[in-house]
Amino acid sequence: MKKFRTLSAIAAAALAVSMIPVSASAEDTYHAYIGVQSASFSFRNAWYEPSYGKGVTGDDGMVYFDQITGWDGPTAVSKGGVFQDAEITGDGTYTVSVTDFDFGSDESLNLLFVSTDIPLDSGVTISDVKVVLDGNTKYTFDEAYLSPDAKEYLEPMCINIWNDDLGKEEGLFGYVMPENSIELTFTVSGLGAASAEAEEEAPAEETEAPAEEAPAAAEETTAPKTGNTAAGALLAVMGVAAAAAVVSKRK
């Protein structure tokens, strides 16, 4: 009975460790894309949008997410657009942008935002969002205004003519319709590392080869690097449970 109580306690501890909430880590890689819509509804939608998002090819053969898509009556047409997207590998400052677009005679934007695949519950925060039009910084959000319509991912919103918090048609800042470039620069924190580049620049640790006469060591098992500290702790507890079982059996 004593052995059963011991193993039950270890199993309970393992279950408790497995339920520890997990936050994003520096090993996670996320992505960010610029989203935009002009007054005549020429657009690049959020990456996850089912009809015009990333990876969607229309019946007309257009890959909408790879261009600014406009309209000629009911027919979709390309309005150009060269995009700089961002791969987010750690805490730091990133930029997404679009150049070489043609918004025709439009004089304003309906929407301007950053579309990310960072989950809302990841523990990551976005701040210092700068709106840069034709090379001129027009506005800075000290804290990102997150779109209330994005239910799963962090989506900093800068212009939305239907949103009261962003000033609707008046907006939060005056601007002239950009002619050459639109940039959104933002700072990410909460990933637990300054940047992947800093890790790459760190000198590798030197390891000393074991003496030839030393007995061969047992092979070490390493948990896969998933960014999940709870998984590593669970493996450790399971190892203790196995050891306890062996000792109990010997007794």
C-alpha angles and dihedrals in degrees: 000000000000090000091051092051091050095051091044090055091050091049090051090051090051091052091050092052092049090058095058108122114250124221130194117281138195089265091066118092121205136176137224131199134184115246124198143165127187130210092268090049098256101155158166108210131207113290093247097050106125100219102038106011133113115317095010116134116191128222086258090061094249121138095214098193091059094061145029101267119211136170138253097189104302093340121099115230134180118257093186122244133173111208134206108199125184134234108209110211102158146341111317147088122303137181133210121186149162129216137169094045130147116213091167114210095344113135100191146025125244095196138015121171149134116254113205136174092221108124117240091236095049095102090238119135130201122208144156094047109184124197108210118184120185088345096308122113106231103175142357126209107206087199119027115252102226117213110250088210094063103086101179110026140045107262116174109207123205104168127024117152091199095053121092094200090058094048097258111233092353092055125195096278137030117243144162115238105269116249104186114015145009119197132180116193121188142168123236123203134171100059092105100238137075092230143316088250091063090055091050092051094051112104114253116248115252115236123205117226113239119252114268093238093052114110116253111269122230112265111265119227117214123199114237114264103250101145087247109125090181091062091053092049090049091054090051092051091048089053091053090049091053092049091049091051091053093049092048091050092051091051 
